[in-house]
Amino acid sequence: MNIDPRVTILFVLLLSTFAVIFRSPWHMLPVLASALIAVLLARAPLLKLLRRLRGVWMMLVFVTLLQTLAAQHWLAGLLIAATVLQRLVILLLSGALLAGYASHVLVQALLQLRLPYQLAFMLSIGLRFVPLFGESFRDSLNAMQLRGLDLRKLKFRTRVKIYTWLLMPTVASGVHQARKLAMAMELRGFGAHETRSSYAPLRMRWTDWLGFTLVVLWAAGIILWRIFL
């Protein structure tokens, strides 16, 4: 993306705040439309994210049906379900906006937003460890399948037990790697100074300031929409 990540972080925070605060699907409609337009303009990897979150859509459908059936009247339940569905879609679109940036760029943006660098480093490590956990789990699963175990032919309860057995060594391996990383950080004096320098600091351009102004005006318009409509 060409826009400064700090502007995108501000926009995502406002999107998430409006999605949580608003209770009516009518009030949440412009927020959802704005998130969708922003994703299209930013050319965020929305399709790639949707493929990875195929299971989430089943959960969205389930939550929508559950909210509809739990209400006393079907119309009220349908409105509640639409609000929940809009809220979850807005959060997914917000994640798609941030997914367009590299992890080190987001961490640098958080540092320049006065976030303590210890917390920013923890966030960076967390973003790197999540794919490692998934890769280790898939390697263990592939090793079992190469030994002749076909999970598709097993019962659901048996598959859950197998996944549980695979999860424990994966977590143990992650904890072992985290300990080695913590030891290496202590040997290099991590945390000895209150501030740290940056190799590639971010600088706001005139297009970024224009985007910041548009985000502020958009937030004011959404608030006015909520108050008067």
C-alpha positions as CSV (number, residue, x, y, z in Angstrom):
1,M,0.0,0.0,0.0
2,N,1.1,3.6,-0.7
3,I,-0.7,5.2,2.3
4,D,1.1,5.5,5.6
5,P,0.2,2.6,7.9
6,R,-0.5,5.0,10.8
7,V,-3.4,6.4,8.8
8,T,-4.7,2.9,8.1
9,I,-4.4,2.0,11.8
10,L,-6.4,5.1,12.7
11,F,-9.1,4.1,10.1
12,V,-9.2,0.5,11.4
13,L,-9.5,1.6,15.0
14,L,-12.4,3.9,14.0
15,L,-14.1,1.1,12.0
16,S,-13.8,-1.3,14.9
17,T,-15.1,1.2,17.4
18,F,-18.1,2.1,15.3
19,A,-18.8,-1.6,14.7
20,V,-18.8,-2.3,18.4
21,I,-20.7,0.8,19.5
22,F,-23.5,0.9,16.9
23,R,-26.5,-1.4,17.6
24,S,-28.6,-0.8,14.5
25,P,-27.9,-2.3,11.1
26,W,-29.1,1.0,9.6
27,H,-26.5,3.0,11.4
28,M,-23.8,0.3,10.7
29,L,-24.5,0.3,6.9
30,P,-22.3,3.3,6.0
31,V,-19.5,1.9,8.1
32,L,-19.7,-1.4,6.3
33,A,-19.8,0.4,2.9
34,S,-16.8,2.5,3.9
35,A,-14.8,-0.5,4.9
36,L,-15.6,-2.3,1.6
37,I,-14.7,0.8,-0.5
38,A,-11.4,1.2,1.4
39,V,-10.5,-2.5,0.8
40,L,-11.2,-2.1,-2.9
41,L,-9.2,1.2,-3.2
42,A,-6.3,-0.2,-1.2
43,R,-6.3,-3.4,-3.3
44,A,-6.0,-5.4,-0.1
45,P,-5.7,-9.2,-0.5
46,L,-9.3,-9.8,0.3
47,L,-9.8,-12.9,-1.8
48,K,-6.7,-14.5,-0.2
49,L,-8.0,-13.7,3.2
50,L,-11.4,-15.1,2.4
51,R,-9.9,-18.4,1.2
52,R,-7.9,-18.7,4.5
53,L,-11.1,-18.0,6.5
54,R,-13.5,-20.4,4.8
55,G,-14.4,-21.9,8.1
56,V,-15.3,-18.5,9.5
57,W,-18.2,-18.1,7.1
58,M,-19.9,-21.2,8.4
59,M,-19.6,-19.7,11.9
60,L,-21.1,-16.4,10.6
61,V,-24.1,-18.3,9.1
62,F,-24.5,-20.3,12.4
63,V,-24.4,-17.1,14.5
64,T,-27.0,-15.4,12.2
65,L,-29.4,-18.4,12.5
66,L,-28.8,-18.6,16.2
67,Q,-29.6,-14.9,16.7
68,T,-32.8,-15.2,14.6
69,L,-34.1,-18.2,16.5
70,A,-33.2,-16.9,20.0
71,A,-35.3,-13.7,19.6
72,Q,-38.9,-13.5,20.7
73,H,-40.0,-12.2,17.3
74,W,-38.5,-13.3,14.0
75,L,-38.2,-9.7,12.7
76,A,-36.3,-8.6,15.8
77,G,-34.1,-11.7,15.6
78,L,-33.4,-10.9,11.9
79,L,-32.3,-7.3,12.8
80,I,-30.0,-8.6,15.6
81,A,-28.6,-11.2,13.2
82,A,-28.0,-8.6,10.5
83,T,-26.2,-6.4,13.1
84,V,-23.9,-9.2,14.3
85,L,-23.2,-10.2,10.7
86,Q,-22.3,-6.6,9.7
87,R,-20.1,-6.3,12.8
88,L,-18.1,-9.4,12.0
89,V,-17.7,-8.5,8.3
90,I,-16.4,-5.1,9.2
91,L,-13.8,-6.7,11.5
92,L,-12.8,-9.1,8.7
93,L,-12.4,-6.2,6.3
94,S,-10.4,-4.3,8.9
95,G,-8.0,-7.2,9.1
96,A,-7.8,-7.3,5.3
97,L,-6.7,-3.6,5.3
98,L,-3.9,-4.3,7.8
99,A,-2.9,-7.5,5.9
100,G,-1.6,-5.4,3.0
101,Y,1.4,-4.2,5.1
102,A,4.5,-6.2,6.0
103,S,4.7,-7.0,9.7
104,H,7.9,-4.8,10.3
105,V,6.1,-1.8,8.7
106,L,3.2,-2.2,11.1
107,V,5.6,-2.5,14.1
108,Q,7.4,0.6,13.0
109,A,4.1,2.5,12.7
110,L,3.2,1.4,16.3
111,L,6.6,2.5,17.5
112,Q,6.2,6.0,16.0
113,L,2.7,6.1,17.6
114,R,4.6,6.0,21.0
115,L,3.9,2.3,21.7
116,P,6.7,0.9,24.0
117,Y,9.2,-0.9,21.8
118,Q,9.0,-4.0,24.1
119,L,5.3,-4.3,23.3
120,A,6.0,-3.7,19.6
121,F,8.6,-6.4,19.6
122,M,6.2,-8.8,21.3
123,L,3.7,-8.1,18.6
124,S,6.3,-8.7,15.9
125,I,7.3,-12.0,17.4
126,G,3.7,-13.1,17.8
127,L,3.0,-12.4,14.1
128,R,6.0,-14.5,13.2
129,F,5.3,-17.4,15.6
130,V,1.7,-18.0,14.5
131,P,2.7,-19.2,11.0
132,L,5.5,-21.3,12.7
133,F,2.9,-23.0,14.9
134,G,0.7,-23.8,11.9
135,E,3.6,-25.1,9.9
136,S,4.7,-27.4,12.7
137,F,1.2,-28.7,13.2
138,R,0.8,-29.4,9.5
139,D,4.2,-31.2,9.4
140,S,3.1,-33.5,12.2
141,L,-0.2,-34.1,10.5
142,N,1.5,-34.9,7.2
143,A,3.9,-37.3,8.9
144,M,0.9,-39.2,10.4
145,Q,-0.8,-39.4,7.0
146,L,2.4,-40.6,5.3
147,R,2.4,-43.5,7.8
148,G,-1.0,-44.6,6.4
149,L,-3.4,-42.8,8.6
150,D,-6.4,-41.5,6.7
151,L,-8.2,-38.9,8.9
152,R,-11.1,-38.7,6.6
153,K,-12.1,-42.3,7.4
154,L,-12.0,-41.8,11.1
155,K,-14.8,-40.8,13.4
156,F,-15.1,-37.2,14.6
157,R,-14.2,-38.0,18.2
158,T,-11.1,-39.9,17.1
159,R,-10.0,-37.0,14.9
160,V,-10.4,-34.6,17.8
161,K,-8.2,-36.9,20.0
162,I,-5.5,-37.0,17.3
163,Y,-5.6,-33.3,16.9
164,T,-5.2,-33.0,20.7
165,W,-2.2,-35.4,20.6
166,L,-0.6,-33.3,17.9
167,L,-1.2,-30.0,19.6
168,M,0.8,-30.8,22.8
169,P,4.2,-31.4,21.0
170,T,3.5,-28.3,18.8
171,V,3.0,-26.1,21.8
172,A,6.0,-27.6,23.6
173,S,8.2,-26.9,20.6
174,G,6.9,-23.3,20.5
175,V,7.7,-22.8,24.2
176,H,11.2,-24.2,23.6
177,Q,11.8,-21.8,20.7
178,A,10.5,-18.9,22.8
179,R,12.9,-19.7,25.6
180,K,15.9,-19.8,23.2
181,L,14.7,-16.5,21.8
182,A,14.4,-14.9,25.2
183,M,17.9,-16.1,26.1
184,A,19.4,-14.7,22.9
185,M,17.6,-11.3,23.6
186,E,19.0,-11.2,27.2
187,L,22.5,-11.9,25.9
188,R,22.2,-9.0,23.4
189,G,21.0,-6.6,26.1
190,F,17.4,-6.2,24.9
191,G,15.6,-3.7,27.1
192,A,18.8,-2.1,28.5
193,H,17.8,1.3,27.1
194,E,14.4,3.1,27.3
195,T,14.4,4.1,23.6
196,R,15.8,2.5,20.4
197,S,16.7,3.9,17.0
198,S,15.0,2.8,13.8
199,Y,16.5,1.7,10.6
200,A,13.7,3.0,8.3
201,P,11.5,5.5,10.1
202,L,8.2,6.4,8.5
203,R,7.6,9.9,7.1
204,M,4.2,11.4,6.4
205,R,3.8,12.7,2.8
206,W,1.2,15.2,1.6
207,T,-0.9,12.3,0.4
208,D,-0.8,10.7,3.8
209,W,-1.9,14.0,5.5
210,L,-4.7,14.2,2.9
211,G,-5.8,10.6,3.8
212,F,-5.6,11.5,7.5
213,T,-7.9,14.6,6.9
214,L,-10.3,12.4,4.9
215,V,-10.4,9.8,7.7
216,V,-11.2,12.5,10.3
217,L,-13.9,14.0,8.1
218,W,-15.3,10.5,7.5
219,A,-15.5,9.8,11.2
220,A,-17.3,13.1,11.8
221,G,-19.8,12.3,9.1
222,I,-20.5,8.8,10.6
223,I,-21.1,10.4,14.0
224,L,-23.5,12.9,12.5
225,W,-25.2,10.1,10.7
226,R,-25.6,8.3,14.0
227,I,-27.0,11.3,15.8
228,F,-29.4,12.8,13.3
229,L,-30.6,9.7,11.3
